[in-house]
Amino acid sequence: MKLSPLIRGLRPHQWLKNVLVVAAPLAAGVLFQPGVWLAVIATFVLFCAASSGVYLINDILDVEADREHPKKKNRPIASGALGIRLALIVGIALLVAAPLLAIAVSLNLALVIALYEALQLAYCVWFKHTAVVDLVIVSSGFLIRAIAGAVALSIPVSQWFLLVSFAGSLLMVAGKRYSEKVEFEHSGLSTRKSLENYSSSYLRFVWMLAAGLATISYSLWAFDLGDMATNIWPAVSIVPFSMAILRYAYNVDKGVAGAPEDIVLQDKQLLLFAVLWLVTFTLSVIFRVHN
């Protein structure tokens, strides 16, 4: 039996999203403490399993619609390379195993993963074509990943962290929807059903609102993290963060903002801004911990 269709069905290229579990430990300044990485890596792996289980179930439910899509028709299940029965067995196994294994890390982490799975499955079954609700549920997937890193280590998170995480998540989801809408309009192809509920102007409003909220929330958070006399790095980090948001918005406006992980890896400028932000933010955390 060839494993390549099954592996592709797990969508390993989208596991990059699960790196968000590092966000809370990094922001709290505990990421580099002994013993922390074991819990962080375990959380990352568990979310990879949970998200892959959701992807398999989603592709089974959408198999007919995917076969009519110009790009999604090449997915393993839609193309027939991966059997529905095998995909269902593996999908259910992953969905059950992820929260059960998470108990070894933290009971609260197991509950968070179970909540993530419940919301994403509810989206796949009931809310995929419900306007606004679908945006919020998909955005919650990114937010829950960020919260999971805190829960795994029992780290308290600030309201600023939650605001930035939610706004950034909404930007990525609404931006992707907007790009898909623009792509379908320009190509003349029939749009998928979930996009029929939205106009381009509404999606533009949502991603612009999210971009503004993310930038303002992060800036206020950065000024709250340090002061100009002893730790200038939080304020400095605002610059690359804002540039990354602006560059991401540039891609969205052009209609080329597909999967967030693909944009980051393909856009060299965005990747550079992201790296610069990571360096400056890490320095801000290090200086804050040692002062």
PyMOL commands that set and color helices and strands:
alter all, ss='L'
color gray80, all
select helices_A, chain A and resi 4-9+12-28+36-61+63-67+72-74+76-79+84-102+107-127+133-152+159-187+193-195+200-225+233-254+260-266+268-290
alter helices_A, ss='H'
color red, helices_A
deselect
rebuild
show_as cartoon
